[in-house]
Amino acid sequence: MNTKKIIAALLLFVTAFQACKKDKEVEPEKAIPTATNVEIGSGNKQALRGRDFHFNADVIAADKIKDVRVKILQKSGEKYTATWKFELTWAEYKGAKNTNVHKHFTIPAEAPEGKYDFYFVVLDENGTKLEIKEDLTIIDPANIPVDPKIGRDFVSRNDIMIYSMGTYMETELIVKKGDELKLHAQVNDIKGDGILYSVLIKRKANYYPESIDKLDLSKAIVVSKIEHKALAAASKITTLKQINGVYGGESIVIGAEKDNNEPAANPINGEKIWESEKYNWVILYKNTTHNISTYKVIPITIDYK
């Protein structure tokens, strides 16, 4: 092969190589999954050993979800009483384009106290990955300043009790238009300042607040709202309040035009207008002094014919 042919071949090779390199450089990056409304714990990024733990995230896949998992790993440089890690995978989201990941699981009682790395990981079928890393503190319940517990929860219809502390006097709790619905609950083992809400929320709204910070009053009918200030240790409050010197204020008539919100009642209209629907009675408590929350849910059906 003469010199001209060799030079021509080299030029052709260099041109092809540069074109290939250019094509690779302009190849767009693949999209990755996204997550919004991420909630880790009850708003404070804390977990209690042996207790229920809440996680929520709205996920949109780039293509389709391949895998969803959470991991709790010990931090490098931190000291723990034992080596421990925790991981959960939820296969039911595989193949979804967008979904709400709303999960409750128990933090094992043997988890050592301390600061951890909390990971939320979404793998996409297009080969990409979303990884969210946050701090999480695991605490023994014996070492928290307050440990609020909801109890003594009762439901009565026209002064006839139909539910009491986990016992249903009727298979389904049904109240009708014009009935007086009384909802009583008590929160124990509290101190300092706090707030208690007792609300009704339609289940078709697909709205499940688990802390007062997430409470949307445009979707919730307030039956009771109670606040407390500077309580001594091991105190308790209930949904009862004083009205003109008499305790009450924990009932509502089905069909009422306004709810019992404080300081001003809200009209019962819009998304929360009375309907024949399945509702949730949601009890929400937050100790604002120590930023600790708890909640409870009891199903109730309203027949508004």
Sequence and secondary structure as in RCSB ss.txt:
>XXXX:A:sequence
MNTKKIIAALLLFVTAFQACKKDKEVEPEKAIPTATNVEIGSGNKQALRGRDFHFNADVIAADKIKDVRVKILQK
SGEKYTATWKFELTWAEYKGAKNTNVHKHFTIPAEAPEGKYDFYFVVLDENGTKLEIKEDLTIIDPANIPVDPKI
GRDFVSRNDIMIYSMGTYMETELIVKKGDELKLHAQVNDIKGDGILYSVLIKRKANYYPESIDKLDLSKAIVVSK
IEHKALAAASKITTLKQINGVYGGESIVIGAEKDNNEPAANPINGEKIWESEKYNWVILYKNTTHNISTYKVIPI
TIDYK
>XXXX:A:secstr
  HHHHHHHHHHHHHHHHHHHHHHHHS      EEEEEEETTTTSEEETTSEEEEEEEEE SS EEEEEEEEEE 
TT   SS   EEEE GGGTT SEEEEEEEEE  TT  SEEEEEEEEEEETTS EEEEEEEEEEE GGGSS   EE
EEEEEEETTEEEEETTEESSSS EEETT EEEEEEEEEEEEEEEEEEEEEEEGGG     SGGG  TTT EEEEE
EEEEEEEEEEEEES EEETTEEE  EEETT SB   SSS  B  GGG   SEEEEEEEEEEETTTTEEEEEEEEE
EEE  
